């Protein structure tokens, strides 16, 4: 399933408390039995102007910490590492034609929709304050 989705009212460098974060600079937003996964604004700032996002296929299954895609900027390429084990339910088709939307506010645009296998993995991710401490030390 392809989707077009933009989160609303999240400012740059704001790490919402309802999300969890990884040391690989991804955010995870639970929503019922699935979750949204995207990159943090911090990661986008490290990358610079994003020009390409390689997304997984719907139905693909990944283990926690597996590489599930690549994100490319004008100056570097970075792997995307799965924050939770699970199955890809959807990919954000906006990023296929306009990956640069991540440059304005990465927290508004999820990369994928994921059906996690184990909700306990979510509890092991960083809280907003923990992630903020890691990137702002």
C-alpha positions as CSV (number, residue, x, y, z in Angstrom):
1,X,0.0,0.0,0.0
2,X,1.4,3.4,-0.9
3,X,0.3,6.4,1.1
4,X,0.8,10.2,1.2
5,X,1.1,11.4,4.7
6,X,2.3,14.5,6.5
7,X,2.2,14.9,10.3
8,X,0.9,18.2,11.5
9,X,2.1,20.8,14.0
10,X,5.6,19.5,14.8
11,X,8.3,22.1,14.9
12,X,12.0,21.6,14.0
13,X,14.1,20.1,16.9
14,X,10.9,19.3,18.8
15,X,11.0,15.6,20.0
16,X,7.4,14.7,20.7
17,X,6.9,12.7,23.9
18,X,4.5,10.2,22.3
19,X,7.3,8.9,20.0
20,X,10.4,6.9,20.7
21,X,13.8,7.4,19.1
22,X,16.9,5.4,18.1
23,X,20.6,6.2,18.2
24,X,20.4,5.8,14.4
25,X,18.2,8.9,14.4
26,X,14.8,7.5,13.6
27,X,11.6,8.2,15.3
28,X,8.8,5.7,15.9
29,X,5.2,6.9,16.4
30,X,2.8,4.1,17.5
31,X,-0.7,4.2,16.2
32,X,-2.8,1.2,17.3
33,X,-1.4,-2.0,16.0
34,X,1.1,-0.3,13.6
35,X,3.5,2.5,13.8
36,X,5.0,5.3,11.6
37,X,8.8,5.4,11.2
38,X,10.8,8.5,10.0
39,X,14.1,10.3,10.4
40,X,14.7,13.0,13.0
41,X,15.4,16.6,12.1
42,X,18.8,16.0,13.7
43,X,19.6,13.3,11.1
44,X,18.4,15.5,8.3
45,X,20.7,18.3,9.5
46,X,23.6,15.9,9.5
47,X,22.8,14.7,6.0
48,X,22.2,18.1,4.4
49,X,19.9,18.4,1.4
50,X,18.2,15.1,0.9
51,X,17.8,14.1,-2.8
52,X,16.9,10.3,-2.7
53,X,15.2,7.8,-0.4
54,X,15.3,4.1,-1.2
55,X,12.3,2.5,0.5
56,X,11.6,-1.2,1.2
57,X,8.7,-3.1,-0.5
58,X,5.3,-3.5,1.2
59,X,5.2,-6.9,2.8
60,X,9.0,-7.1,3.5
61,X,9.9,-8.3,6.9
62,X,12.9,-7.0,8.8
63,X,14.5,-7.8,12.1
64,X,15.4,-5.0,14.5
65,X,18.6,-3.2,13.3
66,X,18.4,-4.6,9.8
67,X,19.2,-2.1,7.0
68,X,15.8,-1.4,5.3
69,X,16.8,1.4,3.0
70,X,19.1,4.2,2.1
71,X,18.9,7.9,2.3
72,X,21.0,10.1,0.1
73,X,21.9,13.8,0.3
74,X,24.1,15.9,-1.9
75,X,27.1,15.2,0.3
76,X,26.6,11.7,1.7
77,X,24.6,8.4,1.8
78,X,23.3,6.8,4.9
79,X,21.7,3.5,5.7
80,X,18.4,3.3,7.5
81,X,18.2,0.7,10.3
82,X,15.0,-0.9,11.4
83,X,14.0,0.3,14.9
84,X,11.7,-2.7,15.5
85,X,11.2,-6.1,14.0
86,X,8.2,-6.2,11.8
87,X,6.5,-6.1,8.4
88,X,6.3,-3.1,6.1
89,X,2.6,-2.1,5.7
90,X,3.2,1.0,3.6
91,X,5.8,3.4,2.2
92,X,5.4,7.1,1.8
93,X,5.0,7.6,-1.9
94,X,5.6,11.4,-1.5
95,X,9.3,10.6,-0.9
96,X,9.6,8.8,-4.2
97,X,9.1,12.0,-6.3
98,X,9.9,14.6,-3.6
99,X,12.4,13.4,-1.1
100,X,13.4,17.0,-0.5
101,X,10.2,17.5,1.6
102,X,12.3,15.9,4.4
103,X,14.6,19.0,4.3
104,X,11.9,21.3,5.6
105,X,10.9,19.2,8.6
106,X,11.7,15.6,8.7
107,X,9.5,15.0,11.7
108,X,6.4,15.6,9.6
109,X,7.0,12.9,7.0
110,X,7.2,9.2,7.9
111,X,9.2,6.9,5.7
112,X,7.2,3.8,6.4
113,X,4.3,2.3,8.1
114,X,5.3,-0.8,10.1
115,X,3.5,-3.6,11.9
116,X,5.8,-4.5,14.8
117,X,6.2,-8.1,15.9
118,X,6.9,-7.3,19.6
119,X,5.6,-4.2,21.4
120,X,8.3,-4.7,24.0
121,X,10.9,-3.6,21.5
122,X,9.2,-0.2,21.4
123,X,9.6,0.2,25.2
124,X,13.4,-0.3,24.7
125,X,13.8,2.7,22.4
126,X,14.8,6.1,23.7
127,X,12.2,8.6,25.1
128,X,12.2,12.1,23.6
129,X,14.2,13.5,26.6
130,X,16.7,10.7,26.4
131,X,17.2,11.2,22.6
132,X,17.4,15.0,23.1
133,X,20.2,14.5,25.7
134,X,22.1,12.2,23.2
135,X,22.1,14.7,20.4
136,X,22.4,17.9,22.4
137,X,25.3,17.1,24.7
